[in-house]
Amino acid sequence: MNTETPETAPAAPPFDPRRRLRELLSIPERDRTDAQWDEINELEIQLAPGNRIAPGSTPGSAPPRPYPSKKFSAKGDKGGKNRRQRKQQQS
């Protein structure tokens, strides 16, 4: 009979996605199951730099992304004129 109560039960170690990814990647590719491939893909997406969750924040509350650089105009060309307009001005 188990006499441990929830307060005295040993705590499960926290899930470490990087460790799990290393474990999965140590399996040769030819021996991986579809479920293992799926888990690898999910962990790689979760651990990608743009998808990382900052410590102390809740998932889904990512900080707002910065505005795009104003180095180039919306048309992707310095000065806001496309190549044809510049060529007509030069001639």
C-alpha positions as CSV (number, residue, x, y, z in Angstrom):
1,M,0.0,0.0,0.0
2,N,1.3,3.4,-0.9
3,T,1.4,5.7,2.1
4,E,2.8,8.7,0.3
5,T,0.5,11.7,0.1
6,P,0.7,14.3,-2.7
7,E,2.7,16.5,-0.3
8,T,5.3,13.9,0.4
9,A,5.5,12.3,-3.1
10,P,8.8,12.9,-4.9
11,A,8.4,15.8,-7.3
12,A,8.8,14.9,-11.0
13,P,11.8,16.6,-12.6
14,P,10.8,19.5,-14.8
15,F,10.5,18.7,-18.5
16,D,13.6,19.8,-20.4
17,P,12.8,20.0,-24.1
18,R,16.5,20.4,-25.0
19,R,17.4,17.2,-23.2
20,R,14.5,15.4,-24.9
21,L,15.5,16.7,-28.3
22,R,19.1,15.4,-27.7
23,E,17.7,12.0,-26.7
24,L,15.6,11.8,-29.8
25,L,18.4,13.0,-32.1
26,S,20.7,10.3,-30.7
27,I,18.5,7.7,-32.3
28,P,19.7,6.8,-35.8
29,E,17.4,8.3,-38.5
30,R,16.5,4.9,-40.0
31,D,15.4,3.6,-36.6
32,R,13.1,6.5,-35.6
33,T,9.3,6.0,-35.6
34,D,6.9,8.5,-37.1
35,A,5.9,9.6,-33.6
36,Q,9.6,10.3,-32.7
37,W,10.0,12.3,-36.0
38,D,6.8,14.3,-35.1
39,E,8.1,15.0,-31.6
40,I,11.5,16.1,-33.0
41,N,9.7,18.5,-35.3
42,E,7.6,19.9,-32.5
43,L,10.6,20.4,-30.2
44,E,12.6,22.1,-32.9
45,I,9.8,24.5,-33.6
46,Q,9.3,25.1,-29.9
47,L,13.0,25.8,-29.4
48,A,13.5,28.0,-32.4
49,P,14.8,31.5,-31.5
50,G,11.7,33.3,-32.6
51,N,9.4,31.0,-30.6
52,R,11.2,30.8,-27.3
53,I,9.2,31.8,-24.2
54,A,11.0,34.2,-21.9
55,P,11.2,32.9,-18.3
56,G,8.4,34.2,-16.1
57,S,6.1,35.0,-19.1
58,T,3.0,33.0,-20.0
59,P,2.7,31.3,-23.4
60,G,0.8,33.4,-25.9
61,S,1.8,36.7,-24.4
62,A,4.9,37.4,-26.5
63,P,6.2,40.9,-26.6
64,P,5.1,42.9,-29.7
65,R,7.4,42.7,-32.6
66,P,9.4,45.8,-33.6
67,Y,8.2,47.8,-36.5
68,P,10.0,47.1,-39.8
69,S,13.1,49.0,-40.6
70,K,12.6,52.3,-42.3
71,K,16.0,52.0,-44.0
72,F,14.2,51.3,-47.3
73,S,10.9,52.5,-48.5
74,A,7.8,50.3,-48.8
75,K,8.7,49.6,-52.5
76,G,12.0,48.1,-51.4
77,D,14.0,50.8,-53.1
78,K,15.9,53.8,-51.5
79,G,14.2,57.1,-52.2
80,G,10.8,55.5,-52.8
81,K,11.1,55.5,-56.6
82,N,11.3,52.4,-58.7
83,R,13.9,51.8,-61.3
84,R,11.8,53.0,-64.2
85,Q,11.0,56.3,-62.6
86,R,14.7,57.0,-61.8
87,K,15.7,56.0,-65.4
88,Q,13.1,58.5,-66.9
89,Q,14.4,61.3,-64.6
90,Q,18.0,60.6,-65.7
91,S,17.2,60.8,-69.5
